[in-house]
Amino acid sequence: MSRYTGPVFKKSRRLGFSILESGKEFRKRTTAPGQHGTGVKKLSEYGIQLQEKQKVKNLYGLSEKQFRKTYETAGKKKGVHGTNLLIMLESRLDNIVYRLGLAKTRKAARQIVSHGHILVNDKKVNIPSYQVKPGDVITLNEKSLNNLVIQECLANTTNRVQYVTWDSKKNEGTYIRYPEREELNAEINESLIVEFYNR
């Protein structure tokens, strides 16, 4: 199945989870989508695991195939499988661009990367799933330095996660280190995702 391109608010309300990580989706309506806005029915163990997988998949904007491939790659690394998965997702180039404040959403960040606005260590990279490594420097190409949308996003970004830094004088960001589990979304229970794929 291809990547979901429908309304984010509707998807967030269905999952009971803020995909934008801002809570905007629940300001007007907190009920599940639908004519009567009925609450979420009691889920089976499988349903709970599936919902958790869907939360993370939609949060990072991956297709089912991409998510499964990332999960399998994370399993080959040393450490906790679920935590490795979240770190790999957080290390994607489109996510790092979003974390640096160059885009308002991950969807917008993916578009910026795909259109060739981003350089990693002075080399053009237009693959959103590119795995950024600690120490990598992310910059904008010369034509994009004066992009009004990007500059507006940078101006409105006040708080950044601790594992990335942005130098406004040099117009470059650095992925300092891999994030700790405590720094990632606390609403995610990655062990349920591992159970889902291992069932």
Beta strands, then each sheet from edge to edge (+ up, - down):
strand 1: 118-120
strand 2: 123-124
strand 3: 137-140
strand 4: 164-167
strand 5: 172-175
sheet 1: 2+ 1- 3+ 5- 4+
end
